[in-house]
Each structure stands twice: as structure tokens, then as C-alpha cells.
Amino acid sequence: MATGKSAGLQVEGLCHRLGERVLLDGVDLDVQPGESMAIMGPSGSGKSTLLMCILGLIKPDRGSIKVDGQELAGLSARLLAKLRRAHIGVVFQFGELLPELTPVENVALPMLLGGGDHHDAYKRATDLLTELGVPDVGTPTGLLSGGERQRAAVARALITEPRVLLADEPTGALDPRAREAVADLLFAVSQQRGCALLVVTHDPAVAARAGSTQQLEAGVLSSAWDGVGP
């Protein structure tokens, strides 16, 4: 496993355009294990493109992306998929859980898809859900509250013990009380488990929890953020 400055998430000189539209223009960022960074910006600023590049789902025109010391450029689709499963966890705005499955089944799924042992996957999923305060782990996920579903989504992102945790508007679909609880949980577990956490959010209250906050606009990343949401 990579250590020191090679671990976590490093992005250098990332550039990408779609036709004449510049989506990313020389983006640099460095998030070490246990650190967190929030990125804010208006719709169309390049936030989703940045996340897709880090996940290896979009190949940028130029630049370097390293996940736990592994450079993404040049990896085959098979190796990119393997890296995503092993080293990157993702929490989406709406959880993206399967409502007909139980929370345990949802959380165990990434480990099972990676070839993990069925018994170990279900035990780890149950332990994570208990740790993160998700009740009724054997009931259909669709019956959980919004906050409980998002906690289950965090558990699913953590089950493979990723080195990098990405969160795309993780509290955007929650009521204020659930939003605070999930945001607290997300930043706490990244520190406790030594994940490099990158959060994309429109919520200044969520961004304020991060170790650093950046503004992405017109493809340019800047630390000149005044604390007012876009």
C-alpha cells in the first residue's frame, strides 16, 4: 500500500474540454489520508466532470490523477475497474441503493462483486451498519428514512476500506436534521478510517466542516471562497 505523500488523492494539471467548452482548466488538488476537501461551484462548473475523471470514467485531455499512489493514465478498463473497487468509495446524493434489498445486502454488494467471501461480506456489512447507527438491517432499504438510507450509503462506500472517499452532494436530498447528522458522520468516519475525503456540495454548512474548501467555476479551481454559497 502506498504511504506518505504518495497516498490519498492527487490531481495535477487536469484539463478537459467538450467541443469548444472548457470543463476543467489546469485543476490541482491534494487530499491526504484523513484529510477532507469540499468543492463548491455553480451547475456546469465542472464538478461532476472532475469526479468522473477521478473515477476513471472520463479520460481527461491532459493531467495526472493518482489514487493511493497509483496513476490512472494508461490503465486498461479492467484495471481501472479493479482500482475503483479496491480504493475508491462513493456516496451519491440519493444514495443509489436498491430499495428491494435489505441494508445488509446493499452494503455487502461491492465486496461480493469484488469476489469477496459471502460470510465475511455480510458480517462486515452488519458491523458497519451497526457502527453507523442504521436500525432494522434486515428490512427492505426502501422502508428506511432518508437519513438512514444515506448512512447505509456511507457504509456501502466504506466496506472495501477505500483509500479515497468521494461524496457527490451527499446531503442534498435530506431534511435539515438528517443533513447535519449525515454530514457529521461523513467527516468523522473519513478521519477515523484514514480516507482522503473529497466532497462536492452546494451547502456552505457542509463545506465548512472540511479541512479546506475550494471554489470551482468555469473549470478553474480556486481557494478564494468567501463562505457564501453559489
Sequence and secondary structure as in RCSB ss.txt:
>XXXX:A:sequence
MATGKSAGLQVEGLCHRLGERVLLDGVDLDVQPGESMAIMGPSGSGKSTLLMCILGLIKPDRGSIKVDGQELAGL
SARLLAKLRRAHIGVVFQFGELLPELTPVENVALPMLLGGGDHHDAYKRATDLLTELGVPDVGTPTGLLSGGERQ
RAAVARALITEPRVLLADEPTGALDPRAREAVADLLFAVSQQRGCALLVVTHDPAVAARAGSTQQLEAGVLSSAW
DGVGP
>XXXX:A:secstr
   GGGSSEEEEEEEEEETTEEEEEEEEEEE TT EEEEE  TTSSHHHHHHHHTTSS  SEEEEEETTEE TT 
 HHHHHHHHHHHEEEE TTTT  TTS HHHHHHHHHHHTT  HHHHHHHHHHHHHHTT   TTS GGGS HHHHH
HHHHHHHHTT  SEEEEESTTTTS HHHHHHHHHHHHHHHHHHT EEEEE S HHHHTTSSEEEEEETTEEES  
 S   
